[in-house]
Each structure stands twice: as structure tokens, then as C-alpha cells.
């Protein structure tokens, strides 16, 4: 096993094992809501063209008399800042444990998969804290639902109406929503809701005969992507009995425009990754701890999760219960 004394070695073999571990992504939607975008500097600025100051939707084209001046627009731009931070986790892989457990599976590769899962969960939590938090400055205020999303009201919950209202609000700002995101709790409620099932299947005598799939709900709501946050996290803390909870909040449904790539492609936000430290989103490394007769595995990322366009999303308050 190759290692560099006193330093960490980038482990391409472990990276490959992580790429081949699709279970590490089950239930995670953070990287779809705020896609990964590489940046060359740890901290920097990016240009923003805002609707009002940028006169993007201004009706200032005027009639011109022969020989007179044309109407002129005065367009201004603004800037926003980002600062990436490093997040990571490491774990000892003792020599004696490896010698024993390698009879059953690759102890090192499996440990790296566990570490990656935890790293991605931390990213999921940060995205949730940005996109679902009440403090996030989306331009359009959170909207109240036509009917609260509760089991008692499953017959009258009207997500199609709520999403349509949100899409119209976005359209007034020049945006076409392509995504609806919600928690697993809210999804399991709406897929059984009477009005949505009737919209898709036609009026039926009883609901629940067949639950709507994600693709069917996306089609009924008129969006390309329906993202359901199913990732669970231990909320009890270290060395305590496990208490599971979904990472994505059930308090709101997010309707918006999601896109990756350069900022000019639009979308509500990005996960900015500093390529000088952690190109590709995450890095796996190992180094030797001879005093403990162990390899140390480390998985890390250096990111900032940012809302680059607060006009590109609106949230529906669910009052879920």
C-alpha cells in the first residue's frame, strides 16, 4: 500500500470505488438543487444582473419621431461574494482489522463509502439550511397553500393549484419553473391526495388504488423534475441512541428554476467548489499513522452553497401534520 510519510496521498482507487457506490446518493437532492460548479479561487465575487437595475423586463421602448433621439436604457450591474469552506471526515483503518475483514469485503473501500455518505449528508443539510430556511432571501414571499398539507385534509389538498400559483408568480419575474422539491413526508401525502389522483386518472371511486409515481406527479404539475428528499440523518448526536429524521424539511415545498453550469445558464443557485483544493466536489486521501498501525482515510470537500438568483424560486408553506 503506497503512502507518503508525513503527508496525505490522493487515492484514485478509492475515488473509483466511491463513484461505483450508487447507494451513497440514494435520497439526496442537494446536488440537483444547487449543482456543483467549479471556481478557481477560495473567495471571490460574481456579477449579478438584477431585474429592476438591469432593466431586464422594462417596457422602455418608445415611439421615435423622425430625426429625434432614441429612448435609452441605463443598465446597472451588482456583485455578490462567496467564500468556500472545507468540510471533511476521517477514519482509522487499523492493520489488524484490515487483515481480518478483508476476507469478507474491501474494508478500506467500504469505509471510504461510509465516509462519503456522511460527507454528502453534510452537504444535503447545508443545502436544506439555505433553500428551506426562512432567512433565505427569495424575492417572492412564501405562499400559503389553498389547503394545509395534513392527513385529515388529504381529500382536499390541492398541490396542483398551489404549484400553478407559484409558477405564475415566477412567470411575472420572467422565470419558467422546471422543478418542484419536497420532503419524503410531503410526497407520501400528496401521492395519495384525492384531487391529484383525480387529475391524473380521472374521477375515481376511491383513492389509494394506485399511488402516483414521481414521474406522474411531475407530469401532473407540469415540471421536468420532481425532487424528493429521502435522505435520513441521525439527529441525536454522537454516542447516543439513534434518532432518525429526514434532512429535507416538510415545512415548505420549493418551486423554481434549477440549472447547472455557468451562472449565465440560470437557476436558483450553485454549490461552488474550489478546484485549487478539492476539484470534482470531493477528494479521498489516505496517510499513515504508524503509532496506531493504521491507515487513515479522509474524504473532504471545499464548498460554498449559494443562492445566485433569489428571483428563481418560490416556496409554498405546507403546515404539514
N, C-alpha and C positions, 0 to 999 in steps of 0.2 A: 504494500500500500504506500503510495507516494505521499510525502508531506514535506513541508519546509519548516525546519526548526525555527521557532520564534515568530512564525508568520502563518497566515492562512492561505490555503490553496483553493483556487476556484475549482469546483468539482463538476465538470461537464457530464460525467457519468451519472451523477445524482440528478442533475438538471434533467437529463433524458428520462430518468425514472419518474420524476415529477410530472413531466409532460405526458407520460403514459399512464398517469393516475387520474382518470376522469372523475372518480368519486370525490376527489378533492374539490370539485366545482359544483357538486350537487346542491341545489337550493340557493346558490349565491347569485345575486343580481347586481352587486355593486359595480363590477367592471363593465356591465352593459349600460347602466345608467350614466356612469361617469367613466367613459372609455379611457384606456391608458394612452397617454400622449407623451413622447419623449421631449425633454428640454435639455439644453446644453449647460445651463447654469443652475446652481443650487437656489439662488434667489434672483428674481428679475421682474420685469414688467411686460405687460402685453397691451396692445391697443384695443380700445373698445369704441365702436360706432353706435351711439345710442339713438333711440327713435326720435326724440324731440330735438336734441342738439345736433344730431346728424341729419335732420330733416328727411328721414327715410320715407315717410309716408305723408309728407306735407303737400298740400294742394296749392302750390305757389307758381304754377304755370299760368300766366295771364295773357290776355289778348294784347297784341302788339300792333300799333298803328305804323303805317309806312314811314320809315326814316327815324323812328323813335328807338329808344333803348329796350333791350330785352329785360325781362324780370330776372333778377339774380338771386340765387340762393347763397346763404352764408352757412357753410357746414363746419362744425367743430367736432373734435375727437377728444376722448378721455383715455386715461390709463388705469390699469389695475395691477396690483402687485401679487406675487406668490412667493412662498418660501417653503422648500421641501424639508422634510424631517425624516430621519432614519428610524425604522421600526424593525425589530428583529427578535429572534429567539434562538437559543442554542441548547444542545443536549449532549450529555456524555454517552459514548458508546464504548463501554469497557471491553477490553480484550477478551476476558474470560466469558463474558456474556455473549460476545460475537461468536466465539468458538463453539459455544453450546447451541445458541439459537439459529445459527446459520445452517443447521441440519434441516430446519423446517422452512425457513424463508430468509431472504436477504435482510438481515437485521438492520444494516446501515440504510438501505434504500427505504425500508418501511418506516424507520424513524424519521427520515427526511420527508416522507409523505405526511406523517403526523404533524411535523413542524410546519410544512407548507399549509396544511389545513388551518392551523391556528393563525398563521400569518394572514391568510385570506379572510378568516373570520374577523381579524382586527381591522382589515380594510373594509369589510362589509359594515362593521359597526361605525367606522368613521364616515362612510358614505351615508348611512342611515342618519347619523347625527347632523349631517349637512343638509340632506334633501328633505328629511321629515321634521327637522327641528323648527319650532315656532319662530326662532330667531333668524332663520334663513330669509334674506330679503328678496323674496319673489315679488315682482311688481304687482301682480294681480292678487288681491287678498284671498285668503282661504274661503272657499264657498261652502255654504251649508247644504246638506242633502235634502232632497224632496221628502224623504222618509229616512229615519235613523236606521242604521245597519245593525239590527238586533234580531235574534231568533224569533222573538214574539211578533215581529213585523215582516217575516220572510215572505209573506204573501203580497206585500205592498212595496217592498224595497225596489227602487227603480234606478238601477245603475245606468241603464241606457240614457235615461233623461238627465241624470247628473253629469255623465260624461259629455253628452251633447251640449249641455250648458257650458261646461268647462271649455270644450273645443270652440264654441262660438266666442267665448271671452278671449281665447288665444287668437282667433282669427281677426279680431278687432285690432290686434297688435301686429298683424301680418305673419302669423305663425300657423302652420298646419300640424296638429298633433299626430305623432306616429306611434305613441307608446302610452300604455296605462300600466302603472306599477302598484302593487298592493302586497299585503302580508298574506301568508297562508290561511290565517284565520278568516280574513275577509273573503278570500277566494272561495273557501269551502262554504261560506254562507251564500254568496251571490250565485254560485253554480247551481244552487237548489232553489233560487228565488223564482216565484211563480211568474212574474212579469217577463223576466229574461227568458225563461224556458218557453213561455208562450210566444215570445217574439221570434224565437228560433224555430220551434217545432210547430207553431200554430197553437190555438187554444186546445189544451188537453184537459182531460177529466181530473187528473191528479198529478201533482208534481212529484219528482223524485224517481220516476220510472227509469230515466237515464240521466245521469249527471252530465252537464256540459263540460267539454274539454277546454283547455286553454285556447286552442286554435279557434274553436267555435265561439267562445266569448269574445276573442279579438275580432272575429268577423262581425259579430253582432254589434260591437261597439265601433266598428269602422276604423280600426287601427292595425298597423302592421305587427306590433309587438305587444303581448301581454306578459309582463314580468311578475312572477310570483315569488316572493322571498320566503323560502322554506328553510333556510339555514338556521340551526339552533345553536344557542350559546349557553354556557353554564353561568348563571347569574349569582351563584352562591359564593364564589371566590375560592381561592386555593385552599386545599386541605379541609374542605367542608363537604357535607353530603350534597350530591349533585341536585341542582335545581335548574331545569331546562326552560328556556324561553326562546321564542323566535326573535331574531335580530331586528327584522323589519317591523316597524310599528304598525299596529292595527288602527291607530287613531286617524290616519289620513290615507286617501288614495291620491296618487300623483298622476296627473295627465300632462303630457308635454311632448316636446320635440327632443329626440335623442339622436346624436350623431357622433362619429369618431373622426379622427384625422385632424388636420389643421383647423384652427379656430374658424376660418372662413367657411368651413363646412356646416357651421351652426351647431345646434344642440345646447342643452342647458349647462353642461359642464364637462370637465375632464379630470382624470387622475393624472397629474403631472409627475413624471418620473425623471429624476436627474440621471442622465446617462453617464455622467462622469463617475458615479458611484454604484449605480445599480441598473445598468442597461437591461431592458427587457421586462422590467417590472419587479422581478425578484432574482436574488442571487443565492446560490448554495455554496458553502465553503466548508472546509474542514481544517483542523490543526491538531497537533499532537500535545496531549497533556501527559507527559511521561511520569510525573509524580503519581498520577492516578491510573497509569497504564491504560489509557483511554484515548480514543479519537474523540474530538469534539466536533459535532455537526452544527452548523449555523445556517439559518435561512433568514434573509433580510430584504428590505425594500426601502427606497428613499423617495418619498412622495409628498404631494400636497393635493388634497381633494378640493377642487374649487368649482363654484358656480360662475361660469363665464358669461352667461346671459340670463339674468333674472326675469326677462320677459318670456322665456321659452317654456315655462311650466306653470301650472296652477294646481292647487291641492283641494281635494274635497274632504271635509271633516266627516267622519263616519259615525261618531258617537257609538262605536262598536260595543256590543254587550251580548 
